[in-house]
Amino acid sequence: MDPYSAEGELTNIHNHFHQGQYQEVVDFDVSSLSPENALPARVLQLRARVALGQAEDVLADVQGEKEPELEAVAALAEQTLGNTDKAVEIAESLAQSTPDNATVQIVGGTVLAAAGKSDEALALLANHQGSLDAVALIVQIHLQNNRNDLALKAVVEARRWAQDSLLVNLAESWVGLRVGGDKYQQAFYVFEELAQAPATSSVRTLVSQAVAELHLGRTEEAQAALEQVLKKEPSYAEAIANLLVLSVITGSKQKDELTSSLAQADPEHPFLTDLNEKSDLFDKAASKYSAKVSA
């Protein structure tokens, strides 16, 4: 039996993870799990701790471990701590030695994709055998590469055998936000259901709901959702970044304040990186047309 299926032992902890309920994952009682599911559960808990900002502790916990799954987690922790070269070295080594390991595919693929090695990540993930985690990551990589067609194809193929799985619904909603049109509303329904139900709500699902609201032009509702997130977690970078986007759309005077807050929360956030790159390009272009005064 698939441990992540509706009848499997890991379905609840797995869903908590993908709903962004990381503390629930860490606190999940794993004492009654069967021996074969102990390691997959530990991996989910370690990944959740990394997401909660405990990468140093996670790295200490897995130091010296020889299981490929835990070595992959070590690579993720290293990358989170800024040691990208070391993380990529570990991930590439695991991809060579144990490419059929599901955790190596997913966690190693995550590390490689985050390091800009999309082709390597996709090659590793292509080895998966019916893993929805792998499909979800493949969809994310295609969307990051602006290959909406390939992302949609991956979702359609997975829908044939995964039916109404949480991960398929999420992946389809990510694609919907990129495709647009009536897909915005469909994505909103998925994210709203997750964000508003106490059993599935998290800062992550609330931000997803807010993004869908933004695409639908519902700025007040988006702002309310983002402010709700920041009340729970004042330094949550994704909420700050989307509130910054909202301030630009609505003409709010909070732009400078929010930009400063985002820089404090996550100096390497993609929004800031993109903003700085565009600012540099503008300055270079403007310098070519600077006024010349002759004596």
Order of alpha helices (4+ residues) and beta strands (2+ residues): alpha-alpha-alpha-alpha-alpha-alpha-alpha-alpha-alpha-alpha-alpha-alpha-alpha-alpha-alpha-alpha-alpha
